[in-house]
Amino acid sequence: MTVIFYRDRLCAVVDGAVAFQPHIEVLEPDHPRRRFVSLLAVYAIEIQQGALPGPFRETEAAHHARCQLMPAQLVWPLLGLHDAVLAERFNLPLEQVPYRRGDLAGYRPAGAGPAAL
């Protein structure tokens, strides 16, 4: 069984299936927080099924969720936009955008040319 917290609040319990807490369950399926917590749960399920090595770590699960919601090749050309614009465009929680920027530090897509000095 994996207990998932997001922003220091219990959000879901994963034990082969996902049981969202009421404050997540009531959100629309496309709500940014519900989408993010859903991907945390998918990560936990993949560990439980042996598809990914464990144990479940919140930081690794959050990184995985950000990578799914903001694919590097799609977000890289848009990194000059404001965090709120990126959060809306990619439909993820606003507080995750700075982390994704950090994830992408040093990333250069193939064919992007030499890095600026």
C-alpha positions in Angstrom: 0.0 0.0 0.0 1.2 3.5 -0.9 0.0 6.6 0.7 0.3 9.7 -1.5 0.6 13.2 -0.1 0.6 16.4 -2.1 1.4 19.7 -0.5 1.5 18.0 2.9 -2.0 16.7 2.5 -3.2 13.1 2.1 -4.6 12.8 -1.4 -4.8 9.1 -2.3 -4.1 5.6 -1.2 -2.9 3.1 -3.8 -3.2 -0.6 -3.1 -3.5 -2.1 -6.6 -6.3 0.5 -7.2 -6.4 4.2 -6.4 -8.7 5.6 -3.7 -8.7 9.4 -3.9 -9.4 11.4 -0.7 -12.7 13.3 -0.9 -11.0 16.7 -1.6 -9.4 15.2 -4.7 -12.4 13.0 -5.7 -14.7 16.0 -6.0 -12.4 17.8 -8.5 -13.2 17.6 -12.2 -11.1 14.9 -14.0 -9.2 17.6 -15.9 -8.5 19.7 -12.8 -4.7 20.3 -12.6 -4.4 19.0 -9.0 -6.4 15.9 -9.7 -4.4 15.2 -12.9 -1.1 15.6 -10.9 -2.2 13.4 -8.1 -3.5 10.8 -10.6 0.0 10.6 -12.1 1.6 10.3 -8.7 -0.8 7.3 -8.2 0.1 5.8 -11.6 3.8 6.0 -10.6 2.9 4.2 -7.4 1.0 1.5 -9.3 3.9 1.0 -11.6 6.2 0.4 -8.6 3.7 -2.0 -7.0 3.5 -4.0 -10.3 7.3 -4.1 -10.6 7.4 -2.0 -13.8 9.6 0.6 -11.9 12.0 0.1 -9.1 10.9 1.0 -5.7 10.4 2.2 -3.1 7.9 5.0 -3.9 9.5 8.4 -3.3 7.4 11.5 -3.4 10.1 13.6 -5.2 10.7 11.0 -7.9 6.9 10.6 -8.4 6.5 14.3 -8.7 9.3 14.5 -11.3 7.7 11.7 -13.3 4.3 13.5 -13.2 5.9 16.8 -14.3 7.6 15.0 -17.2 4.3 13.5 -18.3 2.4 16.7 -18.1 5.1 19.0 -19.5 7.1 17.0 -22.1 10.5 18.5 -22.6 10.3 18.9 -26.3 6.9 20.7 -26.1 7.8 23.0 -23.2 11.4 23.9 -24.0 10.5 26.5 -26.7 7.9 28.1 -24.3 10.2 28.5 -21.3 10.2 32.3 -21.8 6.5 32.4 -20.9 5.2 33.3 -17.4 4.7 30.4 -15.0 0.9 31.0 -14.9 0.7 30.8 -18.7 2.7 27.5 -18.7 0.6 26.1 -15.9 -2.6 26.9 -17.8 -1.3 25.7 -21.2 -0.1 22.3 -19.8 -2.9 22.0 -17.2 -0.7 21.3 -14.2 -0.6 23.0 -10.8 1.1 26.4 -10.9 3.6 25.5 -8.1 5.0 22.7 -10.3 6.2 25.0 -13.1 9.3 26.3 -11.3 10.3 22.7 -10.5 9.8 21.7 -14.2 12.0 24.6 -15.2 14.7 23.2 -12.8 14.2 19.7 -14.3 15.0 21.2 -17.7 18.1 23.0 -16.7 20.7 22.1 -19.3 18.2 20.4 -21.6 18.7 21.1 -25.3 16.6 19.3 -27.9 18.3 17.6 -30.8 19.0 20.0 -33.6 18.7 23.1 -31.3 22.1 24.3 -32.2 25.0 25.2 -29.9 24.3 26.5 -26.4 24.7 30.2 -25.9 27.8 31.3 -24.0 
